[in-house]
Amino acid sequence: MKLQDVILKAMANKISWLAAAEIAGVSDRTMRQMRERYREFGYTGLFDQRRGRRSIHRIPMQTAERVLGLYRDRY
């Protein structure tokens, strides 16, 4: 069952929100957040908000090349 189907059933009071969280495999807090995003933004609000962004832990390419060069030549 898709996440959208689970949320729609919970919104129609066919299943409880706790049951919806259990079906989706998330905590009740996460399900409340999903419910609010779905109410505010619709189906697109359920997509991961970090999608398409670079990691904040990403190192510069110059540093990576230097480390690989040292590993190859020296160590």
C-alpha positions in Angstrom: 0.0 0.0 0.0 1.3 3.4 -0.9 1.9 6.1 1.7 -0.6 8.3 0.0 -3.3 5.6 0.3 -2.5 5.2 4.0 -2.8 8.9 4.7 -6.0 9.2 2.7 -7.6 6.3 4.7 -6.5 7.9 8.0 -7.9 11.3 6.9 -11.2 9.6 6.0 -11.2 8.0 9.5 -11.2 4.5 8.1 -8.0 3.8 10.1 -6.5 5.6 13.1 -3.4 7.7 12.7 -1.5 5.3 15.0 -2.5 2.4 12.7 -1.4 4.5 9.7 2.0 5.1 11.3 2.4 1.4 12.0 1.5 0.5 8.4 4.0 3.1 7.1 6.7 1.9 9.5 7.2 5.3 11.1 6.7 6.8 14.5 3.5 8.6 15.4 5.4 12.0 15.5 6.6 11.4 12.0 3.1 10.6 10.9 1.8 13.8 12.4 4.4 15.8 10.5 3.5 14.0 7.3 -0.2 14.7 7.9 0.5 18.4 8.3 2.7 18.5 5.1 0.0 16.7 3.2 -2.7 19.1 4.3 -0.5 22.1 3.5 1.2 21.1 0.2 -0.8 18.0 -1.0 1.0 15.0 -2.5 4.2 16.9 -3.3 4.6 17.6 0.4 5.3 13.9 1.1 8.5 13.9 -1.0 11.9 14.1 0.8 12.7 17.8 1.3 16.5 17.2 1.1 16.2 15.7 -2.4 18.6 17.3 -4.9 20.7 19.1 -2.3 24.4 18.5 -1.7 25.5 17.0 1.6 26.8 19.6 4.1 29.6 17.1 4.9 30.9 17.1 1.3 34.6 17.9 0.9 36.0 20.1 -1.9 37.2 18.1 -5.0 40.7 19.6 -4.6 41.0 18.1 -1.1 39.7 14.7 -2.3 42.2 14.6 -5.2 45.1 15.5 -2.9 44.2 12.7 -0.5 43.9 10.2 -3.3 47.2 11.3 -4.7 48.9 10.9 -1.4 47.4 7.5 -0.9 48.5 6.4 -4.4 52.1 7.8 -4.3 53.1 7.7 -0.7 51.1 5.2 1.3 
